[in-house]
Amino acid sequence: MSTNLATSARAFVHRYQADEGLKADHRDWNCTLSLQANDDPQRVGIVIVAGEVQSLLVGAGAADLVVSAPLATLVEILELRLNPNQPYLFGELTLQGEEADFMRVDYIASTLCAHA
């Protein structure tokens, strides 16, 4: 298992960008995400404009949605081995921001996981 958050995030973004249907479903979505390991200093920012990932940045800046969880949990989600609902329901994954943004991220992860 990879323990590099940026590497796992790049692979996730690549899968999302390759799915034309998912991008079309989210063409009205603009959001800056911050994925933050709460047990490690690793942080990744993802900027989405009109459903397209515009950039992936190592580090964290201002974000519309901050997703925090242990590094291993974030990596498992990004590598499509874990649906984000489970750690969210058990309090292992926490959010700061609009629930609607998390619902979109959850939908994308669940859809990609089902196709993996």
Secondary structure, 3 states (H helix, E strand, C coil): CCCCHHHHHHHHHHHHHHCHHHHHHCCCCCEEEEEEECCCCCEEEEEEECCEEEEEEECCCCCCEEEEECHHHHHHHHCCCCCCHHHHHCCCCEEEECHHHHHHHHHHHHHHHHHC
